[in-house]
């Protein structure tokens, strides 16, 4: 068994141990939701959703809905059979009890085989027991199946995945999904004029560009290799998040940060004009297919040409984000491009290599940073690569590392001033046994402790977990 295999086995064992122990501790109850969809049990959500703040509403996305923060906390994809109401369920916490309320949905809800809701006589509620419950949204007539696990929250500091929106906390996963659904409509809509879509995009970027804490949490979530079914939307939203993080770290004014986020969101808008059989091809593109793909830069600039004068950075980035300083980029092969275009081009590159693509699996974030370092003299300005690494760290969030003490941990936060010395949460002690306290070490404050090597590998990609 290799070193990585042993670590992975221990990670898995630790996760199982933590799950079984959490239900035995007293404290405020929380809910962990896992989503499966239909008889084939395909994944409905990219990861488990941890609910600590209530009420929590589950509903179907509406493309005509209002503010980003005013929708259900968990949004079901807007697709056939269109049978889920806007607010299908609500989760409430009353003292030490979790109550599930069906909001008079069309077909009701089955909870551990018991039907509640309109199908059973109107709005109804039922307490959820500690442990696992099987939930069918829409009773027996709907394909949406979930597992709700009620546990006792005895460690309030462990779960750090909530953001403040609409005057209450919501899971970062819920906000991220809202952003993606709105971005999907903005990028693909033919019903609204472009000025209206631009205004909606400004609102979307403003949602997190005015709050660095929200940006950091969204970044941590977006580093997971798979985040949203529409690859173009996920890529566009992730690049926007990365760009805003860069702009905030570089102390750009808020209005400029929002403009950069807009440019990142729209940079690949004309990929929707490229035939899907090229976008999702699993083999290497032919020369002809590559030429078709390259057209999206020029077409994007043309489509975005009508933006107001204050937003000319948007079409500029759409045109330049594949240009490189050595002249090997496209569409024009220039050797000089704006700083903003180059920063977004690096965010575009880093996001692409660290997420799934039809032709390949993802590289780890650490590998992605190393690729930037190896390529810096060829395609990106060295001083901007240094800037990028200062903000994202040589050991980005989720990197699994071995310390010189022999301990193994996972990077939970980066420190812009110390790219080689992030914050590491210890998972395994020097004896190889699971660490009982999940203590965090801020390496910049401990000169005698440092990362001896990164042990992340693709084997860890499908086992990312937030400590």
TAGI-V676291 format. One record per residue. N is the residue number from 0. RES is the residue in three letters. OMEGA is omega in degrees with one decimal (NA if undefined). Layout:
# TAGI-V676291
n & res & omega
N & RES & OMEGA
N & RES & OMEGA
This chain:
# TAGI-V676291
n & res & omega
0 & UNK & -178.4
1 & UNK & 178.4
2 & UNK & -179.2
3 & UNK & 179.0
4 & UNK & 179.8
5 & UNK & 179.1
6 & UNK & -178.9
7 & UNK & 179.3
8 & UNK & 179.2
9 & UNK & 176.7
10 & UNK & -179.4
11 & UNK & -179.8
12 & UNK & 179.5
13 & UNK & 178.8
14 & UNK & 178.9
15 & UNK & -179.5
16 & UNK & -179.1
17 & UNK & -179.3
18 & UNK & -176.6
19 & UNK & -176.9
20 & UNK & -174.2
21 & UNK & -175.8
22 & UNK & -176.3
23 & UNK & -177.3
24 & UNK & 177.2
25 & UNK & 179.7
26 & UNK & 179.6
27 & UNK & -179.1
28 & UNK & 172.4
29 & UNK & -176.9
30 & UNK & 171.8
31 & UNK & -176.4
32 & UNK & 171.8
33 & UNK & -175.6
34 & UNK & 173.1
35 & UNK & -171.4
36 & UNK & 170.5
37 & UNK & -177.0
38 & UNK & 179.9
39 & UNK & 177.7
40 & UNK & 174.1
41 & UNK & -175.2
42 & UNK & 176.6
43 & UNK & 179.6
44 & UNK & -176.9
45 & UNK & -177.9
46 & UNK & 176.3
47 & UNK & -178.8
48 & UNK & -177.7
49 & UNK & -177.1
50 & UNK & 177.6
51 & UNK & -175.9
52 & UNK & -172.5
53 & UNK & -1.3
54 & UNK & -179.9
55 & UNK & -173.0
56 & UNK & 178.2
57 & UNK & -178.5
58 & UNK & 179.8
59 & UNK & -179.9
60 & UNK & 175.2
61 & UNK & -177.5
62 & UNK & -179.2
63 & UNK & -176.2
64 & UNK & -174.6
65 & UNK & -173.9
66 & UNK & -179.3
67 & UNK & -174.4
68 & UNK & -177.0
69 & UNK & -177.4
70 & UNK & 174.0
71 & UNK & -178.8
72 & UNK & 173.7
73 & UNK & -173.7
74 & UNK & 175.3
75 & UNK & -178.6
76 & UNK & -179.5
77 & UNK & -177.2
78 & UNK & 179.6
79 & UNK & 15.9
80 & UNK & 175.2
81 & UNK & -175.4
82 & UNK & -178.7
83 & UNK & -177.9
84 & UNK & -178.8
85 & UNK & 172.2
86 & UNK & -176.8
87 & UNK & -176.6
88 & UNK & 167.9
89 & UNK & 173.1
90 & UNK & 179.5
91 & UNK & 175.8
92 & UNK & 179.3
93 & UNK & -173.3
94 & UNK & -178.8
95 & UNK & -176.2
96 & UNK & 172.7
97 & UNK & -178.9
98 & UNK & 175.8
99 & UNK & -177.0
100 & UNK & 173.0
101 & UNK & -174.4
102 & UNK & 178.6
103 & UNK & 179.1
104 & UNK & -171.7
105 & UNK & -176.2
106 & UNK & 179.1
107 & UNK & -178.3
108 & UNK & 175.3
109 & UNK & -180.0
110 & UNK & -177.3
111 & UNK & 177.1
112 & UNK & -179.4
113 & UNK & -179.1
114 & UNK & 173.5
115 & UNK & 177.0
116 & UNK & -173.2
117 & UNK & 179.1
118 & UNK & -179.2
119 & UNK & 175.9
120 & UNK & 176.3
121 & UNK & -179.2
122 & UNK & 180.0
123 & UNK & 178.8
124 & UNK & -179.3
125 & UNK & 176.7
126 & UNK & 176.7
127 & UNK & -179.6
128 & UNK & 172.5
129 & UNK & -176.2
130 & UNK & -173.0
131 & UNK & 172.1
132 & UNK & 177.3
133 & UNK & -175.8
134 & UNK & 173.4
135 & UNK & 176.9
136 & UNK & -177.2
137 & UNK & 178.3
138 & UNK & -179.6
139 & UNK & -173.1
140 & UNK & -174.8
141 & UNK & -179.5
142 & UNK & -172.1
143 & UNK & -177.8
144 & UNK & -178.4
145 & UNK & 167.5
146 & UNK & 177.2
147 & UNK & 177.7
148 & UNK & 178.2
149 & UNK & 179.0
150 & UNK & 177.8
151 & UNK & -178.0
152 & UNK & 179.7
153 & UNK & -178.5
154 & UNK & -174.9
155 & UNK & -176.2
156 & UNK & -174.4
157 & UNK & -173.6
158 & UNK & -176.2
159 & UNK & -174.6
160 & UNK & 176.3
161 & UNK & 176.6
162 & UNK & -178.6
163 & UNK & 179.5
164 & UNK & 177.6
165 & UNK & 175.9
166 & UNK & 171.5
167 & UNK & 179.0
168 & UNK & 173.1
169 & UNK & 178.2
170 & UNK & 179.0
171 & UNK & 177.7
172 & UNK & 179.7
173 & UNK & 178.6
174 & UNK & 179.7
175 & UNK & 179.8
176 & UNK & 176.6
177 & UNK & 179.1
178 & UNK & -178.6
179 & UNK & 179.3
180 & UNK & 177.1
181 & UNK & 179.1
182 & UNK & 178.6
183 & UNK & 178.6
184 & UNK & -179.2
185 & UNK & -174.9
186 & UNK & -173.2
187 & UNK & -172.6
188 & UNK & 170.8
189 & UNK & -177.5
190 & UNK & -177.5
191 & UNK & 174.6
192 & UNK & -177.9
193 & UNK & 176.7
194 & UNK & 178.4
195 & UNK & 178.2
196 & UNK & 177.7
197 & UNK & 178.9
198 & UNK & 177.7
199 & UNK & 179.2
200 & UNK & 177.1
201 & UNK & 177.8
202 & UNK & -177.8
203 & UNK & -178.7
204 & UNK & -179.9
205 & UNK & -179.6
206 & UNK & -178.8
207 & UNK & -176.7
208 & UNK & 179.6
209 & UNK & -178.0
210 & UNK & -176.2
211 & UNK & 179.2
212 & UNK & 178.3
213 & UNK & 178.5
214 & UNK & -178.5
215 & UNK & 179.6
216 & UNK & 176.6
217 & UNK & 177.4
218 & UNK & -179.7
219 & UNK & 179.3
220 & UNK & -173.7
221 & UNK & 179.0
222 & UNK & 175.1
223 & UNK & -173.3
224 & UNK & 179.0
225 & UNK & -175.0
226 & UNK & -175.3
227 & UNK & -173.0
228 & UNK & -179.3
229 & UNK & -174.1
230 & UNK & -178.0
231 & UNK & 179.0
232 & UNK & -179.8
233 & UNK & 179.8
234 & UNK & -177.7
235 & UNK & 179.6
236 & UNK & 179.9
237 & UNK & 179.1
238 & UNK & 176.7
239 & UNK & 178.3
240 & UNK & 179.5
241 & UNK & -178.5
242 & UNK & 178.2
243 & UNK & 176.5
244 & UNK & 176.9
245 & UNK & -177.0
246 & UNK & 178.5
247 & UNK & 179.1
248 & UNK & 179.9
249 & UNK & 176.6
250 & UNK & 171.3
251 & UNK & 174.7
252 & UNK & -175.9
253 & UNK & -178.9
254 & UNK & 177.0
255 & UNK & 177.0
256 & UNK & 179.3
257 & UNK & 178.7
258 & UNK & 177.7
259 & UNK & 176.3
260 & UNK & 176.1
261 & UNK & -179.6
262 & UNK & 178.8
263 & UNK & -179.9
264 & UNK & -174.9
265 & UNK & -167.7
266 & UNK & -177.8
267 & UNK & -172.6
268 & UNK & -177.1
269 & UNK & 168.6
270 & UNK & 176.7
271 & UNK & 176.9
272 & UNK & 178.4
273 & UNK & -179.8
274 & UNK & -179.3
275 & UNK & -179.0
276 & UNK & 173.1
277 & UNK & -178.9
278 & UNK & -173.3
279 & UNK & 178.3
280 & UNK & -177.3
281 & UNK & 177.9
282 & UNK & 177.3
283 & UNK & -179.8
284 & UNK & 172.6
285 & UNK & 178.7
286 & UNK & 179.5
287 & UNK & -179.1
288 & UNK & 178.5
289 & UNK & 177.5
290 & UNK & 176.8
291 & UNK & 179.5
292 & UNK & -175.9
293 & UNK & -177.7
294 & UNK & -174.1
295 & UNK & 179.0
296 & UNK & 178.7
297 & UNK & -179.6
298 & UNK & 176.8
299 & UNK & 178.0
300 & UNK & -179.7
301 & UNK & -178.9
302 & UNK & -175.2
303 & UNK & -174.7
304 & UNK & -175.3
305 & UNK & 178.9
306 & UNK & 178.0
307 & UNK & -177.7
308 & UNK & -177.9
309 & UNK & -174.8
310 & UNK & -178.9
311 & UNK & 175.6
312 & UNK & -177.2
313 & UNK & 176.7
314 & UNK & 179.6
315 & UNK & -179.0
316 & UNK & 176.7
317 & UNK & 179.9
318 & UNK & -166.4
319 & UNK & -168.5
320 & UNK & 174.1
321 & UNK & 174.8
322 & UNK & -178.9
323 & UNK & -171.5
324 & UNK & 178.0
325 & UNK & 176.7
326 & UNK & -177.6
327 & UNK & -178.5
328 & UNK & 179.1
329 & UNK & 16.2
330 & UNK & -172.6
331 & UNK & 179.9
332 & UNK & -179.2
333 & UNK & 178.6
334 & UNK & 179.2
335 & UNK & 177.6
336 & UNK & -173.7
337 & UNK & 178.8
338 & UNK & -178.9
339 & UNK & 178.5
340 & UNK & -178.0
341 & UNK & 177.1
342 & UNK & 179.3
343 & UNK & 176.7
344 & UNK & 177.4
345 & UNK & 176.9
346 & UNK & 177.6
347 & UNK & 179.6
348 & UNK & -176.4
349 & UNK & 179.2
350 & UNK & -175.8
351 & UNK & -175.0
352 & UNK & -178.0
353 & UNK & 178.0
354 & UNK & -179.8
355 & UNK & 172.2
356 & UNK & -177.1
357 & UNK & -175.1
358 & UNK & -172.4
359 & UNK & 170.6
360 & UNK & -177.4
361 & UNK & 166.8
362 & UNK & 175.3
363 & UNK & 177.0
364 & UNK & 178.4
365 & UNK & 177.5
366 & UNK & 178.9
367 & UNK & 177.3
368 & UNK & 179.3
369 & UNK & 177.3
370 & UNK & 176.4
371 & UNK & 179.9
372 & UNK & -178.0
373 & UNK & -175.8
374 & UNK & -168.4
375 & UNK & -175.6
376 & UNK & -177.6
377 & UNK & -169.1
378 & UNK & -178.9
379 & UNK & 179.0
380 & UNK & -176.7
381 & UNK & -177.5
382 & UNK & 177.9
383 & UNK & 174.0
384 & UNK & 178.1
385 & UNK & 177.2
386 & UNK & -179.0
387 & UNK & -177.1
388 & UNK & 177.2
389 & UNK & -178.6
390 & UNK & -174.6
391 & UNK & 176.8
392 & UNK & 174.5
393 & UNK & 176.1
394 & UNK & -175.7
395 & UNK & 177.0
396 & UNK & -179.6
397 & UNK & 176.5
398 & UNK & 175.3
399 & UNK & -170.3
400 & UNK & 171.7
401 & UNK & 178.2
402 & UNK & 178.9
403 & UNK & 176.4
404 & UNK & -175.8
405 & UNK & -180.0
406 & UNK & 176.9
407 & UNK & -179.1
408 & UNK & 179.1
409 & UNK & -179.3
410 & UNK & 179.7
411 & UNK & 177.5
412 & UNK & 175.9
413 & UNK & 179.6
414 & UNK & -176.1
415 & UNK & -179.5
416 & UNK & -176.2
417 & UNK & -175.4
418 & UNK & 178.5
419 & UNK & -173.0
420 & UNK & 179.4
421 & UNK & 173.1
422 & UNK & -176.4
423 & UNK & 173.3
424 & UNK & -176.4
425 & UNK & 179.8
426 & UNK & -179.4
427 & UNK & 179.5
428 & UNK & -177.6
429 & UNK & 177.6
430 & UNK & 179.2
431 & UNK & -179.9
432 & UNK & 179.0
433 & UNK & 177.5
434 & UNK & -174.1
435 & UNK & -169.6
436 & UNK & -179.3
437 & UNK & -177.4
438 & UNK & 178.4
439 & UNK & 178.6
440 & UNK & 173.4
441 & UNK & -169.9
442 & UNK & -179.6
443 & UNK & 180.0
444 & UNK & -178.8
445 & UNK & -176.6
446 & UNK & -175.9
447 & UNK & 178.5
448 & UNK & -179.8
449 & UNK & 178.5
450 & UNK & 178.9
451 & UNK & 173.8
452 & UNK & 174.2
453 & UNK & 179.1
454 & UNK & 173.7
455 & UNK & 177.2
456 & UNK & 180.0
457 & UNK & 178.5
458 & UNK & -179.7
459 & UNK & -172.0
460 & UNK & -177.2
461 & UNK & -179.3
462 & UNK & 174.1
463 & UNK & 174.5
464 & UNK & -179.2
465 & UNK & -175.3
466 & UNK & NA
